[in-house]
Amino acid sequence: MPKKLFQLWLEAGHHSAIPERHPRFPAKRPPTTGRPLASPSQSPPRANCLAWARPRHDQMRPAPARTAIGGGVRAWSAAAAPATPTPPSPTALRPPRDAASSPMRLAVVGSGPAGFYAASRVMSRLPGARVDMYEGLPVPFGLVRHGVAPDHPEVKNCQDRFGEIASASNFRFLGNVSVGQPVHAADHCTVPLRSLMRHYDTILLAYGASEDKKLGIPGESTLTGIYSARQFVGWYNGLPECAGLQPDLLRGEDAVVVGQGNVALDVARILLEDVDVLRKTDITERALAELARSRVRRVHVVARRGPMQAAFTIKEVRELMKLPGVAFWPANRALIPEDIKSLPRASRRLMEVLLKGTSLSPGQASRSWSLDSCLSPRHFLGRQDDPTAVAGTEFDVTHLQDPFDPASRVVNTGTTKILPSDVVFRSVGYRSVALPEFAEAGIQFDTKRGIVDNDGLGRVIRLVSDGDATPHVKTQQVAGLYCAGWLKRGPTGVIASTMQDAFATGDAIVQDWLSGGRFLQPDQGQSPGGWEAVVQDVGPSATSAVSWDQWLRIDAAEKGRGHRLGKEREKFTSTIDMLSVL
């Protein structure tokens, strides 16, 4: 890895709480030109953004002291990754546009890394482009805020970059505004997707994955004590929709985590971590109190495949191995090659860590964890004294046709095994959902993969018939609609890969715009109204929108709460509390 790319990777951070594509099979990316990357040290200081009184919707534009992106942030965005060659747009049927005389109005739905990185790419290459970013919560950053483990603060460094983008005068953050999904609350604004389509040239869908995949086995939805890892992560990270979760960590000593990705290891680490270590992080005080009372002493991290097929990375495993007072039960040696020196470097290092284990044996430690491989969940079992509560998990024992092949097939052996399970966490992946107006807008959603149909570079496409007597199905680009992040490629990768993916989408938007492609507004000579026009559609509820400067006030209030507790911040866990400081 080139030195500068490695520096950028460190700056972006390793998103430990995002499901990971297998490290030996990284996500495919569009080819790059090999253009050198800029060092993170070249990026400018964050612009000065002063908190201001909560405005009416017609005062949402911040003070003119902010400057449009074109220099500082533009410099790092344009150089942060190689330009992605984009094939000519299939809808490039109009005269080419001039970037300066035809400013784009772009609506970004979602304020996570994908949305910010794609927006920065467009703003750096189309001077004057005006971007409005819509976010359902009053606070930005998506999974960087609500998904990254609290003991991984270095991963959140990318928030500083996002602050640089948001400080530009041609960028507007619209928090507390949902798109398409009605939220029935007096202090919330909901905007129909069709309204955005009327008032913007381009819409970028980057709202991530808000649900999780299920196992679909008996007992999963009927027994208490079974939780999704996504909800648990959201709970200890202060995600408002998960604030009501009440994980029962007092039932017994055995926890089972189904899944072997980075999220599963995050859950295991949080369950076993010394609460005095967590006390210094931004974990919520409520979660800290429950973890301090927890009776969990052993965590089984279970998967239907083996270590050579696991999706977790060495960083996560090493952190678990180094937890004070925690032992690792030795991995199944039959699933690890005898000669690990012949393995690819990433695999070799991971196997070395698993074979080395911990300095303490399970008999010497008060807490422990294990990798239970080749087990496929079959049935959750209830307690004898309380049939409504989980007590065990029955697994089918599986067999790998080639345990050393990362892509080995799995077959059932016909035998079963039961693990004690006082509490269970399901960690088998996240899932994106379609917005209600997708069909009306001509957006096709792949429910199986959980993605918007796209060309791989972020252009939204659909399959259409040519209408002949013997019709042929062909691909058609949906004018002006694009996607990025998990909604584009599925819930895989880390922040660095999301950045590359988002830049590719940004490049596609820019190429289509400059080459005269079709967008949402047919009249190239008239700029659409953007948020100012949307306000007329939604009426008085538009006053509930939260600006970037108002977010900075929420941010300051959280840091103040944290300072009083001796930590970086104490997050608000309800939108009512967030809005109360404005």
C-alpha positions in Angstrom: 0.0 0.0 0.0 1.5 3.4 -1.0 2.5 5.5 2.0 0.1 8.3 1.2 -2.8 5.9 0.8 -1.9 4.3 4.1 -2.0 7.7 5.8 -5.4 8.4 4.3 -6.6 5.0 5.5 -5.5 5.8 9.0 -7.2 9.2 8.9 -10.4 7.7 7.7 -10.3 5.1 10.5 -11.3 1.5 10.7 -15.0 1.3 11.1 -15.1 -1.5 13.5 -18.9 -1.5 13.8 -19.6 -1.9 10.1 -20.0 -5.4 8.7 -16.8 -6.3 6.8 -16.4 -8.0 3.5 -14.0 -11.0 3.9 -10.5 -9.4 4.2 -9.1 -11.7 1.5 -11.9 -10.8 -0.9 -12.1 -7.0 -0.8 -15.0 -5.1 -2.4 -14.5 -4.6 -6.1 -13.8 -1.0 -7.0 -13.8 0.8 -10.3 -10.3 1.1 -11.9 -8.3 4.2 -11.0 -5.8 6.3 -12.8 -3.0 5.9 -10.3 -3.1 9.6 -9.5 -1.1 10.3 -6.2 -3.1 11.0 -3.1 -2.8 14.0 -0.9 -1.5 13.6 2.7 -4.1 14.3 5.3 -1.8 16.9 6.7 -2.5 19.0 3.6 -6.1 19.6 4.5 -7.0 23.0 5.8 -8.1 23.9 9.3 -11.8 23.6 10.0 -13.7 26.8 9.1 -14.9 28.9 12.0 -18.6 28.2 12.5 -20.3 30.1 15.3 -23.5 28.9 17.0 -26.5 31.1 16.2 -30.0 31.3 17.4 -32.4 28.8 16.0 -33.8 30.5 12.8 -37.0 30.3 10.9 -36.9 28.2 7.8 -36.3 31.3 5.7 -33.2 32.1 7.7 -31.6 28.7 7.4 -28.7 30.1 5.3 -25.8 30.7 7.7 -23.8 33.9 7.9 -21.9 35.0 4.8 -18.5 34.4 6.5 -18.6 30.9 5.2 -16.9 30.4 1.8 -17.9 28.0 -1.0 -15.8 24.9 -1.4 -13.2 25.5 -4.1 -9.9 25.8 -2.3 -9.2 24.2 1.1 -11.7 21.3 1.3 -11.8 21.1 -2.4 -8.1 20.5 -2.5 -8.2 17.4 -0.2 -11.4 16.1 -1.7 -10.1 16.3 -5.3 -6.8 14.7 -4.4 -7.9 12.3 -1.7 -8.5 9.5 -4.2 -7.7 8.8 -7.8 -10.3 10.1 -10.3 -12.5 7.2 -11.4 -12.9 6.9 -15.2 -16.6 6.9 -15.9 -18.0 5.6 -19.1 -20.2 8.0 -21.1 -23.7 8.3 -19.6 -26.4 6.5 -21.6 -28.5 9.6 -21.2 -25.9 12.1 -22.5 -28.3 13.5 -25.2 -28.0 17.3 -24.6 -25.3 19.9 -25.2 -22.6 19.8 -22.6 -23.1 22.1 -19.6 -20.6 24.7 -18.3 -19.9 24.0 -14.6 -19.8 27.7 -13.8 -22.8 28.9 -15.7 -25.0 25.9 -14.8 -24.7 25.4 -11.0 -26.2 22.1 -9.9 -28.8 21.8 -7.1 -28.1 18.5 -5.3 -30.1 16.8 -2.6 -28.3 14.3 -0.5 -30.5 11.9 1.5 -28.4 10.7 4.5 -25.6 12.3 6.5 -23.2 9.4 6.9 -19.8 9.0 5.3 -21.1 8.0 1.9 -23.3 11.2 1.7 -20.5 13.5 2.9 -17.8 12.0 0.7 -19.9 12.0 -2.4 -21.1 15.6 -1.8 -17.5 16.8 -1.3 -16.5 15.2 -4.6 -19.3 17.0 -6.5 -18.6 20.3 -4.7 -14.9 20.1 -5.5 -15.4 19.5 -9.2 -18.5 21.6 -9.9 -17.7 25.0 -8.4 -20.9 26.7 -7.4 -22.9 23.4 -7.0 -25.3 23.9 -4.1 -25.9 20.9 -1.8 -28.7 20.3 0.7 -28.2 17.3 2.9 -31.3 15.8 4.5 -31.0 13.8 7.8 -33.9 12.3 9.8 -32.1 12.9 13.1 -31.2 16.3 14.4 -27.5 15.1 14.5 -25.3 14.1 11.6 -22.7 11.4 10.8 -24.8 8.2 10.7 -22.9 5.1 11.8 -19.8 7.1 12.6 -21.7 8.5 15.5 -24.1 5.6 16.3 -22.2 2.5 15.0 -18.5 2.9 15.8 -17.6 1.3 19.1 -17.0 3.9 21.9 -13.5 2.5 22.6 -12.5 3.3 19.0 -12.4 7.1 19.1 -9.7 7.3 16.4 -12.2 6.0 13.9 -14.4 9.1 14.3 -11.6 11.4 13.1 -13.4 11.6 9.7 -16.0 13.8 11.5 -13.5 16.7 11.3 -13.4 16.3 7.5 -17.2 16.3 7.3 -17.2 19.5 9.4 -15.0 21.2 6.8 -17.4 20.2 4.1 -20.4 21.4 6.1 -18.8 24.8 6.8 -18.9 25.8 3.1 -21.5 28.4 2.1 -22.8 26.2 -0.7 -23.6 23.4 1.7 -26.7 23.2 3.9 -27.4 20.6 6.5 -31.1 19.9 7.2 -31.4 17.8 10.2 -34.6 16.5 11.8 -36.0 16.2 8.3 -37.0 12.7 7.0 -37.4 12.0 3.3 -40.2 9.7 2.3 -40.7 8.0 5.7 -43.4 9.8 7.7 -42.5 10.6 11.3 -45.6 11.5 13.2 -44.2 14.1 15.6 -45.0 17.7 16.1 -41.4 18.8 16.1 -40.3 16.9 13.0 -40.4 17.6 9.3 -41.1 15.0 6.6 -40.5 15.7 2.9 -42.0 13.5 0.2 -39.4 12.2 -2.3 -41.5 13.6 -5.1 -41.0 17.1 -3.6 -37.2 16.7 -3.9 -37.6 15.5 -7.5 -39.5 18.7 -8.3 -37.0 21.0 -6.8 -33.5 19.6 -7.4 -31.4 18.6 -10.4 -30.0 15.6 -8.7 -30.9 13.3 -5.8 -28.2 11.2 -4.1 -29.6 8.4 -2.0 -27.1 7.6 0.8 -29.3 6.7 3.8 -27.5 3.4 4.7 -29.1 0.4 6.3 -31.5 0.8 9.1 -32.6 -2.8 9.7 -30.8 -6.1 10.4 -31.0 -9.5 8.9 -32.7 -12.3 10.9 -32.0 -15.9 11.3 -35.6 -17.1 10.7 -35.5 -20.0 13.2 -37.9 -21.1 15.9 -37.8 -19.0 19.1 -36.2 -16.0 17.5 -39.2 -13.8 17.7 -41.0 -15.4 20.6 -38.4 -15.8 23.3 -37.0 -12.9 25.4 -33.3 -12.4 25.8 -32.6 -12.4 22.0 -31.4 -9.1 20.5 -30.0 -7.9 17.3 -26.4 -6.7 17.4 -27.5 -3.6 15.5 -29.9 -2.6 18.2 -27.3 -3.4 21.0 -24.7 -1.3 19.2 -27.2 1.5 18.8 -28.2 1.3 22.4 -24.8 1.7 23.9 -24.0 4.4 21.3 -27.1 6.5 22.1 -29.1 6.0 18.9 -32.6 7.4 19.8 -34.6 4.5 18.2 -32.7 2.0 20.4 -32.9 4.0 23.6 -35.8 1.8 24.8 -33.8 -1.4 24.5 -33.5 -3.2 27.8 -30.9 -6.0 27.3 -31.1 -8.4 30.2 -27.5 -9.1 31.2 -28.4 -10.5 34.6 -29.9 -13.8 33.6 -26.7 -15.8 33.6 -23.0 -16.0 32.6 -23.2 -17.3 29.0 -23.7 -15.0 26.0 -23.9 -16.2 22.4 -23.1 -13.9 19.5 -24.2 -15.4 16.2 -21.9 -14.2 13.5 -18.2 -13.7 13.0 -17.8 -10.2 11.6 -16.4 -7.1 13.2 -19.7 -6.2 14.7 -19.9 -9.5 16.4 -16.4 -9.0 17.9 -17.4 -5.5 19.0 -20.4 -6.9 20.9 -18.2 -9.5 22.5 -15.6 -6.9 23.5 -18.1 -4.5 25.0 -19.6 -7.4 27.1 -16.2 -8.4 28.4 -14.4 -5.0 28.7 -13.6 -3.5 32.0 -16.2 -0.8 32.7 -13.6 1.5 34.0 -12.1 1.6 30.6 -15.5 2.2 29.0 -16.2 4.9 31.5 -13.7 7.2 29.8 -15.4 6.9 26.4 -18.6 8.4 25.0 -20.7 5.3 25.8 -24.0 6.3 27.3 -24.2 6.4 31.1 -27.3 4.1 31.0 -25.4 1.5 29.0 -22.4 1.8 31.4 -24.6 1.2 34.4 -26.1 -2.0 32.8 -22.7 -3.3 31.8 -21.4 -2.7 35.3 -24.1 -5.0 36.7 -23.7 -7.6 33.9 -23.3 -11.3 35.0 -21.9 -12.3 31.6 -18.6 -14.1 32.0 -18.3 -16.2 28.9 -19.0 -15.1 25.3 -19.4 -17.7 22.4 -18.8 -16.1 19.0 -20.5 -18.6 16.7 -20.4 -19.1 12.9 -21.3 -21.8 10.4 -17.8 -21.6 8.8 -14.3 -21.6 10.2 -11.5 -19.1 11.0 -10.2 -19.1 7.4 -13.7 -18.0 6.2 -14.4 -15.4 9.0 -15.1 -11.8 8.1 -13.5 -10.2 11.1 -10.2 -8.5 10.9 -7.0 -8.9 12.9 -7.4 -5.6 14.7 -10.6 -6.7 16.3 -9.3 -10.1 17.3 -6.1 -8.6 18.7 -8.1 -6.2 20.9 -10.1 -9.1 22.4 -6.9 -11.1 23.0 -5.4 -8.1 25.0 -8.4 -7.5 27.3 -7.0 -7.7 30.9 -8.3 -10.7 32.8 -10.0 -12.3 29.8 -8.9 -15.6 28.4 -9.5 -17.1 24.9 -10.5 -20.7 24.5 -8.1 -22.3 21.9 -9.5 -22.3 18.4 -10.1 -25.6 16.6 -6.7 -26.5 15.2 -8.1 -28.7 12.6 -9.6 -25.6 10.9 -6.2 -23.9 10.6 -3.5 -25.0 8.2 -0.4 -26.6 9.6 1.8 -24.5 7.5 0.4 -21.0 8.0 3.6 -19.4 6.5 2.3 -20.2 3.1 -0.9 -18.2 3.6 -1.4 -14.7 2.2 -0.1 -12.1 4.7 -3.5 -11.0 6.1 -4.6 -14.6 6.6 -1.2 -15.6 8.1 -1.2 -12.8 10.6 -4.8 -13.5 11.7 -4.1 -17.2 12.2 -0.9 -16.4 14.2 -3.0 -14.3 16.6 -5.6 -17.1 17.0 -3.0 -19.7 17.6 -1.1 -17.5 20.1 -4.3 -16.9 22.1 -4.1 -15.1 25.4 -1.5 -15.1 28.2 -4.2 -16.5 30.6 -5.9 -19.9 30.3 -9.6 -20.1 30.8 -9.0 -21.7 34.2 -7.0 -18.7 35.3 -9.4 -15.9 34.2 -12.7 -14.7 35.5 -14.0 -14.0 31.9 -13.4 -15.7 28.6 -14.5 -15.9 25.0 -14.4 -18.5 22.2 -14.7 -18.9 18.5 -17.2 -21.7 18.0 -16.9 -22.7 14.3 -19.0 -24.9 12.0 -22.2 -24.3 13.9 -25.4 -23.2 12.1 -28.3 -22.0 14.4 -31.3 -24.3 14.3 -33.6 -23.5 17.2 -33.7 -21.3 20.3 -34.7 -23.2 23.5 -36.6 -21.8 26.4 -35.9 -22.1 30.1 -37.6 -24.8 32.1 -38.6 -22.4 34.8 -39.6 -19.7 32.3 -40.5 -21.0 28.9 -40.7 -17.5 27.5 -37.0 -16.8 28.1 -34.1 -18.2 26.1 -31.8 -20.6 27.8 -30.0 -22.4 25.0 -29.3 -22.5 21.3 -29.4 -25.7 19.2 -27.0 -25.7 16.3 -26.6 -27.9 13.3 -23.0 -29.1 13.2 -21.5 -28.2 9.8 -18.6 -29.5 7.8 -16.3 -27.5 5.5 -15.4 -29.3 2.3 -12.0 -27.6 2.4 -11.5 -25.8 5.8 -8.5 -24.0 4.4 -10.3 -22.5 1.4 -11.8 -19.1 2.2 -14.7 -19.9 -0.2 -15.3 -23.4 0.9 -18.8 -24.9 0.7 -20.6 -25.8 3.9 -22.6 -29.0 4.4 -24.6 -30.2 7.4 -23.3 -33.3 9.2 -26.7 -34.4 10.5 -25.7 -33.9 14.1 -26.6 -31.1 16.5 -25.0 -29.3 19.4 -26.5 -27.1 22.2 -24.8 -24.1 23.7 -26.0 -22.5 26.9 -27.4 -19.1 26.0 -28.5 -16.8 28.8 -28.5 -13.9 26.3 -28.2 -14.0 22.5 -27.1 -11.4 20.0 -27.8 -11.9 16.3 -25.1 -10.4 14.2 -25.6 -11.7 10.7 -25.7 -8.4 8.7 -27.5 -5.1 8.2 -30.2 -4.5 5.6 -31.3 -1.4 3.7 -35.0 -0.8 3.0 -36.8 1.0 0.1 -38.5 4.3 0.6 -42.3 4.2 0.1 -42.2 6.3 -3.1 -39.5 4.3 -4.9 -42.0 2.6 -7.3 -43.7 5.9 -8.1 -40.3 7.4 -8.9 -39.2 4.5 -11.1 -36.6 3.3 -8.7 -36.2 -0.5 -8.5 -35.0 -2.0 -5.3 -33.4 -5.4 -4.9 -35.0 -6.7 -1.7 -32.8 -9.8 -1.6 -29.5 -7.8 -1.7 -30.9 -4.7 0.0 -29.7 -2.3 -2.6 -31.0 0.2 -5.2 -30.5 -1.2 -8.7 -27.5 0.7 -10.1 -24.8 0.4 -12.7 -22.0 -0.2 -10.1 -20.9 3.5 -10.3 -23.9 4.8 -8.5 -26.3 5.6 -11.4 -29.7 4.4 -10.6 -31.0 2.1 -13.3 -34.1 0.1 -14.1 -35.0 -2.8 -16.4 -37.5 -1.9 -19.1 -39.1 -3.7 -22.0 -38.7 -2.3 -25.6 -42.4 -2.9 -26.1 -42.1 -5.2 -29.2 -44.2 -8.2 -29.7 -41.2 -10.3 -28.5 -40.0 -7.7 -25.9 -36.4 -7.5 -24.9 -35.5 -6.3 -21.5 -32.9 -3.5 -21.4 -31.3 -1.3 -18.8 -32.3 2.4 -18.6 -30.8 5.0 -16.4 -33.2 6.9 -14.1 -32.5 10.5 -14.8 -31.0 12.5 -12.0 -31.0 9.8 -9.4 -27.8 8.3 -7.8 -26.9 6.1 -4.8 -23.8 5.6 -2.7 -22.6 3.6 0.3 -24.5 0.5 1.6 -27.6 1.4 -0.5 -25.4 1.1 -3.5 -23.2 -2.0 -2.8 -24.7 -3.6 0.3 -23.6 -3.5 4.0 -19.9 -4.3 3.5 -16.6 -2.5 4.0 -15.0 0.1 6.2 -14.9 3.9 6.1 -12.0 3.9 3.7 -13.8 1.7 1.2 -17.0 3.8 1.6 -15.0 6.9 0.7 -13.7 5.3 -2.5 -17.2 4.1 -3.3 -18.7 7.6 -2.7 -16.1 9.3 -4.8 -17.0 7.0 -7.7 -20.6 8.0 -7.4 -19.6 11.7 -7.2 -17.5 11.3 -10.4 -20.4 9.7 -12.2 -22.7 12.7 -11.2 -20.1 15.2 -12.4 -19.4 13.4 -15.7 -23.1 13.2 -16.5 -23.7 16.8 -15.6 -20.8 18.1 -17.8 -21.6 15.8 -20.7 -25.2 17.0 -20.9 -26.9 14.0 -19.4 -30.6 14.0 -18.4 -31.4 15.2 -14.9 -34.5 15.8 -13.0 -35.2 19.3 -14.4 -35.7 19.6 -18.2 -34.9 23.3 -18.4 -31.1 23.8 -18.3 -31.5 27.5 -18.2 -33.5 27.7 -14.9 -32.1 26.6 -11.6 -34.5 24.7 -9.4 -35.5 26.1 -6.0 -34.0 23.5 -3.7 -34.9 23.8 0.0 -36.5 27.2 -0.4 -39.0 25.6 -2.8 -39.4 22.5 -0.7 -40.5 24.7 2.2 -43.5 25.8 0.3 -44.5 22.1 -0.2 -44.2 21.0 3.4 -45.5 24.1 5.1 -45.0 25.1 8.8 -43.2 21.8 9.7 -40.2 23.2 7.8 -39.4 25.3 10.9 -38.4 22.0 12.6 -35.3 21.7 10.4 -32.0 21.8 12.3 -29.2 23.7 10.7 -25.5 22.9 10.9 -24.9 25.7 13.4 -27.7 24.3 15.5 -26.0 20.9 15.4 -22.9 22.6 16.7 -25.0 23.8 19.7 -26.1 20.2 20.4 -22.5 19.1 20.0 -21.3 21.7 22.5 -24.1 20.7 25.0 -23.1 17.0 24.7 -19.5 17.8 25.3 -20.4 19.9 28.3 -22.4 17.0 29.8 -19.4 14.7 29.2 -16.9 17.1 30.8 -18.9 17.1 34.0 -18.7 13.2 34.0 -15.0 13.2 33.1 -15.5 11.9 29.5 -15.4 13.4 26.0 -19.2 13.6 25.6 -22.4 12.3 27.0 -24.8 11.9 24.0 -28.5 12.8 24.1 -30.5 9.6 23.6 -33.8 11.3 22.5 -34.5 13.8 19.8 -36.6 15.8 22.3 -33.5 16.3 24.5 -31.4 17.2 21.4 -33.9 19.9 20.3 -34.4 21.2 23.9 -31.0 22.9 23.8 -31.9 25.0 20.7 
